[in-house]
Amino acid sequence: MEKEFIKYKKFGAYHWKQYLDKNTKYSRHADRVKGWIRDKNVLDVGAGDGFITSLLNCDGIDNEIIAVKLAQEKGVRVTLGDAYNIPFPNESFDAVFCGDVLEHLERPKEALQEMRRVLKHYLYLVTPTKGTQNDPFHITEWEPEELKELVESQGFKLVKEMEVVYKDKRIYAEFLKV
């Protein structure tokens, strides 16, 4: 069962604060994502407080009302929604970014199908490497090959080799809708 995500209630817009401390795990991650995703019409699924959404200058959705309010207070286009029922028409976006979200989902295949529905081309995924986070909010974590199999089973093809950043315990993967 998906657990209530209480970090925004407890810490506020914490991603904005974490980014200010340069050379932290989060600031390296945010900078990597900003340099990686070049598409212009992107949806950030699980946008949280909107920090990366703002870096990408894109739209975002999140299912935590507190996170959505925090993002909107910063002037970021984040709306209330969830990965199982994205409130946009088919093929509304050139790409979808889903960073540090999939591991929190009880039904990741359903979420991937819904992301596939709203995008035209690329899915950018970031998830922690299996067994490295010890996060009580994580339901499932994957090895790179397991992640590839999961995503490709939902109508995607890996574009290039996944990047595993061991220092930051994250997997970065770019898939194309097929």
N, C-alpha and C positions, 0 to 999 in steps of 0.2 A: 504494500500500500504506500502510495506517495505521501511523504511527510510534509506537514506545513513548513514552508521555508520561512524561518523567522529572522533571518539575518538583517533584512531591511528595517524591520520593526526595531530590532535591537541596536543596529549600527548606523542607520540612515543611509545616505548615498556614499557608501564606503569605497566603492571603486574609484570615485573621483578623488578621494583622499589618498588611497593606496597609490594612485598613479603619480602623485606629487613626489613620492619617495623614489627617485630614479634608481635604476638598476635593482629593482625588486622583481620578484617572480611575476607580479601583476603588470608592472610597467613594461617589462620585456615582452610579455604576452601581448599587451595592447599595441605596442609598437610593431610587433611582428604581424599582427592581424592588419593593421593599417597599411603596411607595406605590401602585404600579400594580396589583398582583395582590391582589384582594380575596376571591377564592374561599377556602373553608376546607379543602376536601379536595383537596390538590394533590400531584402527584408532580414532583420535581425530577430531570430526566433529565440525568445528567452532573453530579451534585452536588459532585464533588470533595471537598474537605475539610469541606464541609457548612456554610460560613458563610451563604450565602443560604438554604439549607434551614432553618437555625436562625431566620433573620429571618422566614421565611414560616411557621414552625412546621408544617412538612410532612414528608413522607417523601421520601427521595431514593435514587437508585441511581447507582453509578459502577462502571466496569470496572477501575479501578486499586485493587488491594488496599491499598496504602499509604494512599491517599486515604480509603478506607472506614474503615480503622483510626484515622486521624487524626480523622475526623468522629465516630466512635463514642467515642473518648477524650474528646471535648468534649460527649458526651451527645446527639448528634444522630442521628436515625433514618435512617441511610444504610446500604443493603445492597449487596452485590456483585451486579452485573448489568450489562447493556449495552443500548444503544438498539435493537439488533436482536432482542433476546429479553428483553423486560421481564418480570420474574418476578411478575406480578400478573394476576388474571383480567380478562376483558373488562369495560370500563366501571367499573373500580374507583375512578376519580378523577373529580371534577368538572372538573378542569383539569390540564394538564401545562405545566410551565415547562421550557424548554430554552434555557439561556443560554450563549453562547460555546462551543457544542458542535458544531452542525451542520457548521461549516466544517472540523472535524477528521475527518469521517466519509467513508469511501470510497464508501458506498452510502446517501446521504442520503434517497433515496426510500423505501428499505426501513425506515429508522429512523422516518420520518414515518408510514408505514403502521402500524408497531408502536405509536407514540405514540397514533395515532388509535384503535387497538384498545382501549387501556386508559382512554381518557377518555370522559366523557359530553358535554362541552360545548366548553371553550376550550383552545386551544393558544397559549401565550405564547412567542414566539421572540425571541431576541436574537442577533445575529451582527455581525461587523465589516463595515464598508463595504468594498467591493471595492478591493483594491490599497493598503490603508492600514496594514496591520499588519506586513508583512515577517516573518511568523512561519513558521519552517520546519515547524511542526506542522500548518499549514493545508493542506488538500488543495484545497478550492474556496472561493471567496468570490463574493458576488453583489452586483449592483446591486439596489436596491429592487424594480424591476419584475421582474427575473429571479427574485428570492426569492419574490415573490407568485405568479408562474407555477408555480414548482416546488411550492410548498405547496398551491396550489389544485388542481394536477393529482393530488394525493393525497387529495382528498375534504374539503377545507376551503374556507372563504370568508373573505376578509379582512373584519374587523368595522368598522374605521375606518382612516383613512389612517395609513400607517406613519410612525413618528417617527424621523427621521434626526438623530442628535445628532453634528454634525460635529466639535465640540470633542473628543468622546470616541471618535469614529470607530466608532459603533455604530448599528445599525438595530434598532428595537423594533417588533414587529408582533404583533397579536392576531388570531387566527383562530378561527372557529367550525366545529365538526364539522358536516358536512352529509350 
